[in-house]
């Protein structure tokens, strides 16, 4: 059964640090069977605090997600 990881970026505090993180984050999934279902596309927050961006990743199962 697939497993999912959801990352929510609420507010950018330091744009320069975010750029440095972004350069490293792109390679974090190398070698893992990850499917990116959503990557910072358009958002419509229906409930809760506003978000600047959301990432939704799909893994084949929970074991792979945990190893990642």
N, C-alpha and C positions, 0 to 999 in steps of 0.2 A: 504494500500500500504506500502511495507517495507520502512524503513528509514535506513540510513547507517552512521556510524562514521568511519572516516579514521584518523589514527594517523601515523605520519611520524617522525622517529628518524633520524635527519640529522647527528649529531655528538655527541659522548659521551665525555663529558668534565671531569666528575668525576666518574670513574668506581665503587667506593665504594658507592656513593650515588645512582647510578643506581641499584646496588644490593639491597639496602635498599628499594628503590621504587618498585622493582620487587616483593619483598616479600609481599608488601601491595596491589599491583595492581591485583594480581591473584584473590583476593577475592572481588574485586570491582563489579563484575557482579552477585554475589550471590543473588538469589531471583528474578532475572530479566530474561525474555525469550530472551537471547542474543545468537546469532549464530556467532561464530568466523569463518569468511570465509578465513582469511589469518592472520598468526601469525609468523612474522619474518622468512619467508621461503626465498628461493633464489630470488634475485632481478635482474632485468635488467632495468636500468633507461634509457629510450629512449630520454628524454627531461628534461631539468632543472638540478638543483643541484643533486649531488649524495646523496643517502640515505643509512644509516646503517640498517634500518629496517622499516617495514610497518605492521600495524595492521588494518584489515578491519572487522568491526563488523556490523551485521545485526540485526535490531529490527523489531518487527511486524508492528510498525507504528511510526509516529513522536511523538505522545503523550508519548509512552513508552520511547522513546529515550530521550525526554526532562526531564522526571521524573528521569531517570537514572542519 
